[in-house]
Amino acid sequence: MPDIKYEIRLIVDGNIELEKIFELENETFNHPSKARFLLEKFFSHKNEIEQEFSHRERSRENCKLRMAVCSKYDKVKREI
């Protein structure tokens, strides 16, 4: 059975335009158990990232990020 590639997908308030801007920061891994490092990396930079997007979205006071672990071939598996 071939490895299924999973990725960390960041969703910025459901704003597709902002999601695409952040898409280049997505990282891929072979198994969800390998996501721990990526989760720690995400949460260590979460406030900084939210502030950056808040500046880009002048119409919003705050910009919240959500994170999902999903198969590259399927819909979202688990939202974090």
Beta strands, then each sheet from edge to edge (+ up, - down):
strand 1: 6-12
strand 2: 28-29
strand 3: 65-71
strand 4: 76-79
sheet 1: 2+ 1- 3+ 4-
end
